[in-house]
Amino acid sequence: DRYCGNCTYFEYVRTSDGLKPYCAAHDEMMQDMEACDEWFPRRRE
């Protein structure tokens, strides 16, 4: 996915299989999106 998690509700969660894309708005893993190798956490202000 070219956006690499720009959505407010997007986050990665750590699983036994590594980081996985997760949608907090729908409370579910995103099966149709692969993890982005260029991802880095947003700064919390």
Buried (B, 14 or more C-beta within 10 A) or exposed (E): EEEBBEEEEBBBEEEEEEEBBBBEEEEEEBEEBEBBEEEEEEEEE
